Amino acid sequence: MKIATFNVNNITRRLANLLAWLDQAEPDVVCLQELKCGQRDFPIAELEKAGYGAVWRGQRTWNGVAILARDATPVLTRDELPGEPDDSQSRYIEAAVNGVLIAGLYAPNGNPQPGPKFDYKLAWHKRLNSHAKSLMEAGIPVVLAGDFNVAPTPRDAYATKSYDDNALVQPQSRKAFADLLKQGWTDSVRKAFPDQTVYTFWDYRRNRWERNAGLRLDHILLSADLSEKLAEVGIDRDVRGQPEASEAVYRLSRAARDGRHP
C-alpha cells in the first residue's frame, strides 16, 4: 500500500497537477490538505474518472481536507477532531481504507505568535494528541498523515534566524509533536532516514525551493503494526517545481498485510 500526504493549496486551481501526479505515482491512499473549496465544489467526478474514491470536508477560502483511495471508496468514520464542538475549521478527517484507519489532518499554522492563533494551534494539537491516544489504544492499524505545521527538531528547518519567532519551530509546538510520538507512533521519515536532513515544504520567497532551504512540516505517523511493514519513504520534490505547483508530496510504501511488498 502506497500512502501519501499532499498539501494541494487549492484543489480547483491545481486539479490538473494533482491528476497528473495521481496518474504517474499511482498512490493507493492520499491525504489532501488546504482544499480551499466548498463541500459542493469538490471535484469528485474528475477524481472518480481517474480511479479514486474520496471523502472530504471542504471549506471555502481556507482549510479543507480529503482522503482519496485508488479503486476504492473510503468509509468515513469522522470529519472533525473531537473535543471542541464549536470549532468550525475543516482540519481533520478519518476513514477506513482496506483495513487501515487513515487520519488526514491539517494542523493550524499558529502565526503570529504569541497571540490567539498560536493559542488555537496549541489547543488543537492537544485535542489531536488526545484523540490519537484513543486510536493507539484501540489496537488497530492507523496512519496519521498530513500537514502538522511543526518542524519537530532544529534539523527539520534550514539554518536561518528568519524563523526564530515562527510558530512552526516554537518549543511548545515541538513538545506537542514529541508528546504525540511518545504514545508509540513511528515517524516514518526518521525511521527511513535517521541521519539525513529531509524537507517537505519550501517557501516561495527568496528562492528557498531552488536553494533547498526548507522545512519538514508534513508527517506520516504509523501505529506499531504498520511500522514493522514500512518498505519505502520518499518526497516527490519535483512536484514543487512544476508550473502552478503547491508543495511537494510526501509518500511512503508499506508492505502488504500478507508480508509481500506493494
C-alpha positions in Angstrom: 0.0 0.0 0.0 1.4 3.4 -1.0 0.2 6.2 1.2 0.9 9.9 0.5 0.1 13.3 2.0 -0.2 16.3 -0.3 -0.9 19.9 0.7 -2.6 20.8 -2.6 -3.2 24.5 -1.7 -6.4 25.0 -3.7 -7.7 21.8 -5.4 -9.7 23.7 -8.0 -6.7 25.7 -9.2 -4.3 22.8 -9.1 -6.5 19.9 -10.1 -4.5 19.3 -13.3 -1.3 18.9 -11.3 -3.0 16.5 -8.8 -4.5 14.4 -11.6 -1.1 14.2 -13.4 0.6 13.1 -10.2 -2.0 10.5 -9.4 -1.6 9.0 -12.9 2.2 8.9 -12.6 2.6 7.9 -8.9 -0.4 5.6 -8.5 -0.7 6.0 -4.7 -3.3 3.8 -3.0 -4.2 6.4 -0.4 -3.8 10.2 -0.4 -4.5 12.7 2.3 -5.1 16.2 0.9 -4.9 19.5 2.8 -5.9 23.1 2.0 -8.6 22.2 -0.4 -9.9 25.8 -0.3 -13.2 24.8 -1.8 -16.7 24.4 -0.5 -18.2 21.0 0.1 -20.3 21.0 -3.1 -17.3 22.2 -5.2 -15.0 19.3 -4.5 -14.1 17.7 -7.9 -15.3 14.2 -7.1 -16.3 13.5 -10.7 -12.8 14.1 -12.1 -11.2 12.1 -9.3 -13.6 9.2 -9.8 -12.8 9.3 -13.5 -9.1 9.0 -12.5 -9.9 5.9 -10.5 -10.1 7.4 -7.0 -13.0 7.4 -4.5 -13.0 10.1 -1.9 -14.3 11.5 1.3 -13.8 15.2 2.1 -14.8 18.1 4.3 -14.5 21.3 2.3 -14.2 24.9 3.4 -14.3 28.0 1.2 -11.2 30.2 1.1 -9.2 28.3 3.7 -8.6 24.8 5.1 -10.4 21.7 3.8 -9.2 18.1 4.0 -9.8 14.9 2.0 -8.9 11.2 1.8 -8.6 9.6 -1.6 -8.4 5.8 -2.3 -7.5 4.1 -5.5 -10.1 1.8 -6.8 -12.0 2.0 -3.5 -14.3 4.3 -1.6 -13.1 5.3 1.8 -15.5 4.6 4.7 -15.9 7.9 6.6 -15.6 7.5 10.3 -15.1 11.1 11.4 -14.9 14.5 9.8 -13.9 16.6 12.8 -11.5 16.4 15.7 -13.3 15.7 19.0 -13.0 17.9 22.0 -14.4 21.3 20.7 -17.9 21.2 19.2 -17.8 24.9 18.3 -14.6 24.6 16.1 -15.8 25.1 12.6 -12.5 24.9 10.8 -12.1 21.9 8.4 -8.9 20.4 9.6 -9.4 16.7 10.3 -11.0 13.7 8.5 -10.8 10.0 9.2 -11.8 7.0 7.1 -11.2 3.2 6.8 -9.4 2.1 3.6 -8.7 -1.6 3.0 -8.4 -2.5 6.7 -6.4 0.5 7.7 -7.8 3.6 9.5 -6.5 6.7 7.8 -6.5 10.0 9.7 -5.8 13.0 7.5 -5.1 16.4 9.1 -4.2 20.0 8.5 -2.9 21.5 11.8 -3.2 25.2 12.4 -0.2 27.4 11.4 -0.3 29.4 14.6 1.2 32.6 13.3 1.6 35.3 14.5 2.8 34.2 17.9 2.2 34.9 20.7 -1.5 35.5 20.2 -4.9 33.8 19.8 -3.8 32.0 16.6 -0.9 30.3 18.5 -3.2 29.5 21.4 -5.6 27.8 19.0 -2.7 25.9 17.5 -1.6 24.5 20.8 -5.2 23.7 21.9 -5.7 21.9 18.6 -2.6 19.8 19.0 -3.7 18.9 22.5 -7.0 17.7 21.1 -5.2 15.7 18.3 -2.9 14.1 20.9 -5.9 13.1 23.0 -7.7 11.5 20.1 -4.6 9.9 18.7 -4.1 8.2 22.1 -7.5 6.7 21.9 -6.7 5.4 18.4 -3.5 3.9 19.5 -5.2 2.2 22.5 -7.8 0.7 20.1 -5.1 -1.6 18.8 -6.0 -1.2 15.1 -3.7 -0.3 12.1 -3.7 3.5 12.0 -2.0 6.1 9.9 -1.8 9.8 10.9 -0.9 11.8 7.8 -0.9 15.4 6.9 0.5 18.9 7.4 1.2 19.1 11.1 2.7 22.6 10.7 5.5 21.6 13.1 9.2 21.2 12.3 9.9 18.7 15.1 13.6 19.5 15.7 16.2 22.0 14.6 17.4 19.6 11.9 13.9 19.8 10.3 14.4 23.5 9.4 17.1 25.0 7.3 19.7 27.2 9.2 18.3 30.7 9.4 17.3 33.2 12.0 14.2 34.2 10.0 12.1 31.5 11.6 13.1 32.2 15.2 9.8 33.7 16.1 7.7 31.4 13.8 5.1 29.2 15.4 6.3 26.2 13.4 9.5 25.9 15.4 8.5 27.1 18.9 9.3 24.9 21.9 5.6 24.5 22.7 4.9 23.3 19.1 7.8 20.8 19.2 6.8 19.5 22.5 3.2 18.8 21.3 4.7 16.7 18.4 7.2 15.0 20.7 4.4 14.1 23.2 2.5 12.5 20.3 5.4 10.3 19.3 5.7 9.2 22.9 2.4 7.5 22.6 4.2 4.9 20.3 3.7 6.4 16.8 6.6 5.9 14.3 7.8 8.9 12.4 8.2 7.2 9.1 10.8 9.7 7.7 13.0 9.4 10.7 12.8 5.6 10.6 13.8 5.6 6.9 16.3 8.5 7.1 17.6 8.6 10.7 20.6 10.8 9.9 19.5 12.8 6.9 18.0 16.2 6.5 14.7 15.9 4.7 12.3 18.7 3.9 8.7 18.7 2.7 7.9 22.4 2.4 9.7 25.3 0.7 8.5 28.9 0.9 8.0 30.6 -2.4 10.1 33.6 -1.3 13.8 34.2 -1.6 14.4 31.2 -3.9 14.0 28.8 -1.0 13.0 25.8 -3.1 15.9 26.4 -5.6 18.3 26.6 -2.6 16.7 23.6 -0.8 16.0 25.9 2.1 13.1 24.1 3.5 11.2 22.7 6.5 9.8 19.3 7.4 6.2 20.1 8.3 4.4 17.1 6.7 4.5 13.8 8.5 3.1 10.3 8.2 3.0 8.5 11.5 2.3 4.8 11.9 0.9 2.6 14.6 3.3 -0.1 15.7 2.0 -2.9 13.5 2.3 -0.8 10.4 5.7 0.5 11.3 7.0 -3.1 11.1 5.9 -3.3 7.5 7.4 0.0 6.3 9.1 -0.6 3.0 10.0 2.8 1.4 9.7 6.5 2.1 10.2 9.4 -0.3 9.5 13.0 -1.1 8.2 13.7 -4.6 10.2 17.0 -4.6 9.9 17.6 -8.4 6.1 18.3 -8.0 7.1 21.5 -6.2 9.0 22.7 -9.3 6.1 22.4 -11.7 4.0 25.4 -13.0 1.2 26.2 -10.7 2.7 24.0 -8.1 1.6 23.9 -4.5 4.0 21.9 -2.3 6.0 18.6 -2.7 4.4 15.3 -2.0 5.5 13.1 0.9 4.8 9.4 0.2 5.6 6.1 1.7 5.1 2.5 0.7 4.2 -0.2 3.2 4.4 -3.9 2.8 1.1 -5.6 2.1 -0.6 -7.2 5.1 0.4 -10.7 4.0 4.0 -9.6 4.1 4.6 -9.1 0.4 5.8 -5.8 -1.0 3.3 -3.5 -2.8 
